[in-house]
């Protein structure tokens, strides 16, 4: 029941957000607050690194969906990077792999989002 987030601004409107641990009903509010804080500070493109996420439940998926919606409403995007096999499978089963831009590396995501790291 732990979640660690780290963020690194790439430029004025793009942020890399690393998540480590479990994204579930207990930790999702922390992730939601982080996404809201970044969006309110002017971030338009958020690249979330999921490579160290061990578990994600429907609450976590809901937070990512609401973050995507919030950013797209302000002409931005939320992209996901490096989800492991288990996390990737969740996105495939739910069909969310068709909604989110999912990349293997931060460099690939940055290039597709039009920024350089």
N, C-alpha and C positions, 0 to 999 in steps of 0.2 A: 504494500500500500504506500509506495513512494513514487514521486515524480520530480524530476529535476529538469529545469529549462534553462537554456543559455541562449542569448541572442547576440548577433553580430550584425551591425549595420553595414551594408555593402555600399550604399549611397543614400541620398536623402529620402528615397521612397522605397528602398528594397532592404529587407532584413532576412537573414538566415536564422531560423529558430531551431535549436537542437532540443530534442526531448529524449529523456532517458528514464526507463522504468515502466510503470503500468499506467495506462490511461483508462480509468474506470469511473464508476459512480462516485468514488471518494476523491479522486484526483482531478477529475474533469473540470470542476469549478476553477481550479488553479490555472489550468490551460486556457479556459475561456477568458479569464481576467487578463492573462498575458496577451492573448490575441486582441482583445478589446483595447487594451492599453496601447499596443503597437498601432492599431488602426487609427485610434484617436490622436496619436502623435504624428500622423501623416504618412504612415507606411501604406503603400498601394500594392506592392508585390511582396508576399510573404512566402518564403521557401522553408518548409518544415522538414527537418531531417528525422526520419522515423527509424533509422538503422539500429538504434539502441532501445527501441520500444519492444518490450517482451510480451505485452498483453494489451488488448484494446477491446472494450465492450461497446455496446450500442450507445451508451452515454458519450463516450469518446468520439464515436463517429458523428454523433449529433453536434458536438462542439466544432468539429472540423467543417461540417456542412454549414453551420451558421456562420463560421469565420469566412468560408468561401463566399457565401451570399453577401455578407457585409462588404467584403473587399470588391466583389464584382459590381456591387451597387455604386461604388466610387471609382469605376473604371479600372479596377485592379484585378489581382488574381492571387490565389493560394495554390502553390504547387507542393507536391510531396516528393521526398527523396529517400531512396534506399530502404523501403520497407522489407523486412525479412519475409521468409516464406509464409509463416503463419499469418502475419498482418496482411500480406498481399492477398492471401486466400480470402480473408474477410472482405476485402474490397471487391474481389471477383464474385463471391457468393451474393453480395448485396447489390451488385451492379454499379457500385460507386467508382469502379475503375474506369467507367465510361464518363463520369462526371468530373473527376479530378485529373489533373495532369500529374502523372507519376513517372519519376525519372530514377535511374540507377545511381547517379552521382550528382553532387552539388554543381559541378562544372557544367554538366549536361543541362540541368535545370536553369542555371544562370544564363547559359547561351540561348536557350529557348525563350527565356523571359526577357532577353535583350540587354542583359547586364554582364559586366565582367567582374570576376572575383578579385 
